[in-house]
């Protein structure tokens, strides 16, 4: 897929690194606008002179280091995607950048990996065209977390007897904290051969001490704060997402060839995060959130049209934009993006995205919701031939156990 017009700014004080990047990106010269800077101060001048879509910076530089540069860029130019390119030995320094960086790459970075990250940045940039929304989402460092879950996680992390399993069990009950942990574990610093999409695997990979240093840091903990007026919304979204996640995992267990495996974990997390768009608005756009909530009861428009009218994009688009920006695995971002549109998933078979669509339909059916297509129609829209009686049975069991 051709990605036109991506504007990139690379910052590194080592001339050899910049020359290598120039050679690496030469083949894209006709498609991407690329500029190189040898210092943080110079990079900030470039950002004042022209607009950029992505900033890729080294961490260790004389004068203004990468963490400070990203902090200033987040404040002044929040719509710019912020990527750290640094060495494995600099994990402690990179953790300083965690509250202000979207993604992390290790140095030396394989050419294919760098191109993949940049191409994905171009693709997600097309999801949300509204510059104001881009700045709002780009300015996020974490999603709101439910206070009681955050306090419980603090208690568990400070208990020396707690292990990875106990920590993961608390984290996976909250959308905001789960998303932050998955963002961190899927950076190149932790060297996973494949994307990690389950919280228990993420905590095991990171280690309890790294999770503690992240969650208990003042910068990140402030970002988890929920404004009192939105506490009920965050609770409602999280509870609904947990139900969808549990039903999704049960469906995956039924449909997976071996009854276990990656599909179950992927489906659970896709269900858990499919409504993150609501949390983005709660954190960064309360006025737009209020406008949408007031318009919703009396609207004659469908959900997508109403949201575009009120906030400039759909909630699934905003959620997928955030997850893509943070480098979370594609299958989860896809489920967020298409959970309202099963027709877009035809021909893909059983995937986390199609499972979330089925889970939502089953929950709507169980609640006798006025809106929502019948399960038979949803399955047909996905192009799947399924035992709907068995699906209803596993859904009922999952909801009863919740």
N, C-alpha and C positions, 0 to 999 in steps of 0.2 A: 504494500500500500504506500503510495507516495504521500509524504508529509511536507507540505509546502509552508514556507514562511516562518519556521521555528527560529526564534532569536535567542542565541546562546552566548553566555559570558563565562569564560573560564579564568580562574584566578589561582596563580601559583608563583612563588618567588623563584623557582628553579627554571632557568631558561631551557634546559634540556627537556623538562617535562612539557613545557609549552610547545616546543618544537615537535615533540612526539605527538601531542594532541593535534597540532596543525596537520601533520602527515596523516594521522588517523582519520580526520574529518574532511580531508581534501576531496574525497569522492562525493561528498554532500554539498560541495560549494555552491552548486546551482540551486539547491533546495533550501539550505539553511543559512541564516546570517550568523556568522561566528565572530566574536571579538575576544581578544586575550589581554589579560592584565597581570602585572607582576606584583601587585600589592593591594591590600584592602582599601587603602585610601584612594588609589587610582580607580579601583572598581566602583567605588561610590560616585566618583565624578562621572564615569561612563553611564551609570544608572540615572544620573540627573540629566544627562545629555540625550538619551534615547531610551525607549522601552525594550525590555528583555522578557522572555518567557521563562527561561531557566538560568540559574546561577549555579556553577559547579566550582567549589573552592577547596583548596588545601586547608588543613588545620593549622600546622605550625608555620607561621610566617613572622618575620620581624615587624615590629610596630603593632599594627592591628592584626590579631590572629583570626583564624576562620570563624571561631565561635562568636567573637565580637562583631565581625563583619555580618554574619547571619542575623545576629540580634538587631543590628541597625537596619538591615534590609527588611526584616520582618516588620519593623516599625514604620519605615518610610515607603517600602514597596512590597506590601504583603501579597500582591498578586503574582509575584515571581516565585517559581518553584525553586526550592533551596536544597541543593545536594552537596554532601560532604564527600570529598575524595581524599582519603588519607590512609596511613599505614596501620597494619594490625597492632603494632606496638603502642599505638596512640589511643587505645580504647578509653582510657581514663579521660583524655582530652576530648575525645569524641562524645562521651557521655555529657560533657558540658554543653555540647551543641544539641543534645537531644530535644530540649524544649523549643528550639528554633529551626531545626532541620527537618526536611520532609523525608529524605532518603540518605543512606550512607553507602559509599562504594569503597572497596579496599584498593590500595596502591601497592603494586602495579595492577591496573584494572584490565582484564582481557578486553580486546577490541569488541568482540561480539556482545559482551555484557554491557559495555558503555553504549554502544549503538542501540541495544535493546531498551535500555533505560530512557534514552533520548527519544526514540521512536514512540515509546509508550507515553512519554510526556507530551509529545505532539498529539497523540490520539486523545488523551484525556482533556487536553486543552480545547478540543473541539466539542466536548460534552456540554460545557457551560460557556456561552458566548458573552454573557453580561459581565463587563469589567468590574462592576461593583460586587457581584457575587464572587467573581474570581478572587478579589481582594479579601472578601469576608472569609471564604473557605481557606485561602492561602494563609491567612493570619492565625488560624487555629493551631494550637499546640497540643490540645487534647480535647476529647469530648466530655461533656458533663457526666459525672458519676453520681450514683445514688449515695447520699451521705452515710446511710447506715451500712452500706456495703464497704464504702471507703474506710469508715471507722473500724469495721470488723477486719478488713485487710491489714490495717495498721496494727491491730492487736495481734493478729497471727504472725505478721512479719517480725514483730518485736519479741515474740515468744521463741526462745532458742530451741524449744522442743519441736517446733513446726518444721515440716519438710516440704518438698516440692508438691506433693499430692495435696496437702492441706491448703497451701497457698493457691494452687490451681483451682481447687473447689470453690474458693471464695471469688476469685477473679472471674470465672466463667459465669457468674450470676449477674455481671454488670457489663453493659455494652461498651461504655466509655473506657473502662480499664482494660477489658479484653482487646479492644482495638489498639490501644497504646502498646500493650505487650507484644501483639502480633506485628506491629510496625517495627519495633526494635529487633525482634528475633529474625525478621526477614531481611535485615541489613547484611551486607557482605562481611561485617566484622565477626559474625558468628558462623560463617562458613558452611551453612547448610547446603547439602548437595541438591536438595529439592525444597520448594517452598513449604514452610511450616504453617499449618492452618488450624491446629488444635492447641488450646491453652495449656493442657497438661504437657504436651510435647515442647511447647514454647518455654514454660517454666523450667522443665528439665534441662533444656538446652542452655538457657541463660544462667541458671543457678539462682538460688534464693537470694544470695547476696547482691547480685546485679539487680534483680527485681526490687529488692529493698532500697538500693541506692537510687533507683529511678522513682519509685512510687513515693518515697519519703523525702525526696528533694523538694525544697521550697517552691522552685519554679514549676515543677510538674504538678505538685499537689494543689497549687493555686489554680491551675488550669482545669482541674476536676471539679471546681466549685460550681454548684447549681444555684442560680438566683432563686430566692424563695418563691417568686411568682411562677416559676416553671418547674418546681419540684414535683407537682402532681403529674405534669406531662412526662417528665423523665421517668417517673415511676410507672406510668401507664404504658409508655413505649417499651420499657424494659420488660415488664411483665408479659406483654403481648408477644414481644420478640422471643422471650424464653419459651413460651408455649409453642410458637412456631418452630423454634429450634428443636424442642423435644419431639414434636410430631415429625419433623423432617428427619431426625436421627432414626426414629422408628420406621419410617417409610424406607429409608436407605438400608436399614438392616434387613427389611423384608425383600427389597429388590436387588441388593448386592449379591453377586454370584456366590460369595462365600459367607454371606451373612454378617461380615465384619469389615475390617479394612478401612482404607482411607476414605471411602465414600461416606461412611457414617460420620466421621469427624468433620469432613468438608461440609456435609449437609447441615450438621448442627450449627457450625459457625456461620454459614451462609444465612440460615434462619435467624441466628442471633443478631446479625449485623444488617439485615435487609432494610431496616427503618432508620438508619443513622442520619438520613436527611433531616428528620425532625430534630435530632439533637444538635445538628449544625445550626439550625435556625434558633434553637433555644440558647445556644452559646453566643452566637455572633449577630443575629438579625432578629431581635425580639419584636421590633416594629412590624416587620414582614410576617412574622409568625402570628402576631395578633390580628393583622389584616386577613390572613388566611383563615384563622379560626372563626372570625366574625362572618366571613363570606360563606363558609362551608355549609351551614345549615340551610340557607335559602338559595343556594346556587343551582341553576339549571344546567351548568356546564359539567362535563365529566371531570374526573380528578386531574388529569393532565392539563386540560385547557384552563381549569380554574387556577391551578398552581402557576402556570406560565403567566396568567393574567395578574396574579397577586404578587408573585415573587421573582418572575423572570426566568424560571426554569422549573422542572418537576422535582419533587423530593427525591425520587430514585436517581435522577441525573446528578443532583447535588451530592447525594451519598456516594455514588460511584466515582464522582470526581474526587472527593476526599480520599477514598480508599486507593484510587489509582495514584493520586499525588503522594500518598504515604507509602506506596510500594507494596501494598498487600496483594496476595495472590489473585490472579485474574479470575479464577472460577468464583471467588467470593464477590468481586466487583461486578461480575456478569450477573450474578443472582440479584444483587442490589438493583442493577440497571433495568432488568427485564422482568422483575417479579409480577408486574401488572400486565405483561404482554406475552402470554404463552406462544402466540403465533410467531414471535421472533426466534423461538427455540425449536421449531419444527425441524426434524431430521437429526437432531443432536443426541437423541436417545435419553437415557436416564443420567442426568447430571445434577449437581447441587442446585443449579438454577431451576430446572424443571421440578425437582423435589420440593423446593420452597413454594413454587406455584401450587402444587398439589396440596401441600400442608395448609396453605392459606385458604384454599377452597374447602378443605375438610373442616377447618375451624369455623368458617363462615356458615357452612352447612350445619355444624353442631349447634351454633348459636342462633340458627334460623334467621340469619341476617337478611334484611330486605334487599341489599345489594350483593353482587357477586354472582358469578355464573354457577349453575349446577355442576357438580363434580364430573358428570358424564361429558358435559360440554367442554370443560377445562381439559380433561384427558384427551378428547378429540382434537382440541386446539393444539395440544402438544404433539399430536401424531403418535400417541402411545396407546397400545392395547393392554389394559391392566385389569386385574381382578379387583374391582372396586369394593366388593364386600370385604375382602381381606384388608384393603386400605382403610376402610372405615373401622374395622376391628382394631387395627394397631393404633389408629388415631385415638379412638375412645379409650384404649388402655393407657396411652401416654398421657392424655389429659386427666384421666382419673388418678394417675399416680403423681401428678404435679402438686 
